[in-house]
Amino acid sequence: ALTARDQGAFAAAARGLEQAARLTPDQEARSRRLLEAARAAHLAGHVNAALGHVDAALRADPADPVRHEAEHLRGLVIARSGSAAVARDRLVAVAERVERDNQGLAAEMLADAVLPALRAGSPAEAVRIARRAARLAQDGSGHTELSAKIALGTALIFAGEYPEGVALVDAAAEHAELVTDRQQRAYLGAGLVLAGRHGSARNVLTELLNDARAAGALSVLPYALIRLADVEL
């Protein structure tokens, strides 16, 4: 399964990891393998399978780190394929539970809740969530700070606070090479589109699409293609 994953065969990796989990007697190792199966299924674009693996991982009653990662992933999958309001609420609720022990992870979850909040029609709420993510991200990694900056900038533009929002998106774009997560790169492209930075947005999104296709990361393609269509329009 790991060999398949490294070669971009995410559907095969998900099946192999699920089979490995069934044969794994140690409960913690089993839940971790199910979580990795969920990640692989999500990258392959298999939404229902990803959610099924997440639920199975949580039923194994894993330790908090695996539980929090699984709940984070479930929120991300729902954000891309289900109810925006449900995804927002779940990500915010999990962030509140982990904030005391892991502020960086809480900041990432809150940043990931911003786009669902916007799609749910709540720009003011999205700004509040994003500002909270930015505060928590100050003690996190550079990647976490950039994620929060992209989220806050995008939310502010939607909420009509254009100068502050564009400044944040521009600042994030200056360090685009540090945004290694494909979904966050897609969000950066979306923020640049909203900011009117169409040339930069095209570059970010085109590079992301080429990378996702080469890696077989199909789940990234729909959102990135829609944002690139915005640029071309």
N, C-alpha and C positions, 0 to 999 in steps of 0.2 A: 504493500500500500504506500509506503513512504517513497519507494522508487517511482511508482506511478505518479505520486503527487509532485515529485521533483521534476518529472517530465511533462507536467501540465495535464495529465490524465486524471482530472479531479473526480469524475464520476467513478472510475475504477478505484481510485484511492478511497473514496467514501465507502464503497462496498467492502473493500478489503479491511478497512478499519472497523467497520461494523462486525464483520465476521471475527476479527481478532478480539473485539470486545466480548463477544459471546463466549469465547474460550478462555477469557481472563478471569481467574478466581479472585484476585485482589480487587476489592470494590473501588478503591481510589484509582488504580490503574485502568479499570474498566470504564469509569466515568470520564477519565481523561481521553481515552481512545474514542469514546462516543462523541465527546466534544470535538475532537479533531475530525471525526467523520462528518459532523455537522458543518464544520468550516469548509471541508472539501466539497460537500454537497452544495453548499451555498455558492461557492465559486463556480461550480458546474452549472448553476442556474436551476437546481432542483430544490425549489422552495419547500415543498411539503416534506421531502426527505430530510432537509436540514432541520426543520422544526421537529420532526419525529425523533431525530438523533438528539437534539437538545433536550427534549422531554425525557428521553430515556436516560440521558446523563444525569438529569436532576433527580429522577426516581432512584438512582443509585446512591442518593444521599451523600454527595461528595463533600470534601472540606470546602471552606469558604472561598479560597482562591478559584477553584474550578467552578463552584456554584456561581460566583459573581461573573466570571468570564462567560459561562453558559447563558446567564440571564442577559448579559450585554449583547451577546450574539443574537439571542432571540429578538431583542428590541430592534437590532439592525435589520434582521430579515423581515420583520413585520413592517418596518419603516419603508422598505423598498417594495413590499408586495401586499400589504394589508391596510388596516386602518391607521391613518396618520395620528389620530388622537390617541389610540391605544398604544402605539409605539412611543409617542411622547410621554405618556403617563408612566409606562413601564420603565423607560430609561431613567426618568426623573426619580421614580420610587427606588430603584436599585441604587442610583447614585447617592441618595440620602442614606441608605443603609451602609454603604462602603466608605462614606466621606471621612469618618473618624479614623479609620485604619489605613486608607489609601486615597489621599486627596488627588493624586495624579489620575488614577483610574476613574474616580468620580468626575473629574473635569472632562475626561474623554467621553464618558457617558452623557454628560450634560451637553457637550458640544454636539454629539450625535443626535440629541433630542431637538436641536434647534430647527433643522429642516422639517422634521415632522410637525413641529409646532407651527411653522409657517404654512405648511400644506393644510393644516387643520384650520387655518384662517385666524390665527392668533399672533399677529406680529408683535404686539406689546408683550405678550407672554414669552415669545421667542427671545426678545431682547433681554428680559429678566433672566431667563435661563442662561443665555449666552454670557451675560455679565457675571453671573455666579460661576460659570465655567472658567472665565478669564481670571477671576480672583483665585480660584483653587489651583489653576494651572501655573501660577507664579512659583509654586514650590515643586513643579513637575519637570519633565524633560523638555528639551527644545521642541520636540515633535508635539507634545501636549499643548504647549503654549501656542504653536502655530495653528493647531486644530481649533483652539478656542478663539484665536484671532480671526480666522476665516469665518467661523460661525457667527461671531459678534458683528463683524463687518457686514456680512450678508444680511443679518437680521436688522441692523440699523438702516441699511439701504431700503429694505422692505417697509420699515416703519417711518420712512421719510426723513431720517437723519443722514442725508446723503454725504455731506463733507466728512463727518467722523467715520462713517461706514467705508467710504472709498479709501480713506487714509489707512485704515486697518487692512483692507484687502490688498492695497498696493504694498504695504509693508510685508505682508505674508508672501506676496509674489516675488519679492526680492530674495527670499530664501526658499524658493520653490523646490530646490534640489533636496531640501531636508524633509519634504513631505513625501515619504516613501509609501505610505498606505494608499492603495489605489482609490478607495472610496473618498479619502480626504483630498486626493488630487482632483477627483471629479468635482468635489465641493468647491475647491479653489477655482476651477474653471468656471463653475456656475457663478461664483462671486465676481469674477472678472467680467463675465457677460453682463451682470447687473450693473457693474461699475462703468460699463461702456468701454472697457479695455479689450476691444474685440481682437486685435492682433495678438495680444498676450494670451487671451482665452483660447484662440485657435491653436496656438503653439502648445499650450498645456494639454488641451483635450486631444489633439492629434497624436501627441507623444503617448498619452495615456492609452488611447485606443489601439495604437500599434503594439504597445507593451501588453495590453490585456489580450489581444488576439494571439500574439506570439506565445503567451503563457497559458492560453486556454481558459482564462478567467472570464467566463461568459457573463456572469452576474453583473459585471461592471459595465458592460456594453450598452444596455438600453438607456440608462440615465445619461451616460457620457455622450451618446449619439444624439439624444434629444437636445442637450446643451450645445453641442456643435451645430445642430440645425438652427438653434437660436442665433448663433454667431453668423451663420451664412445668410439667414434671413435679414 
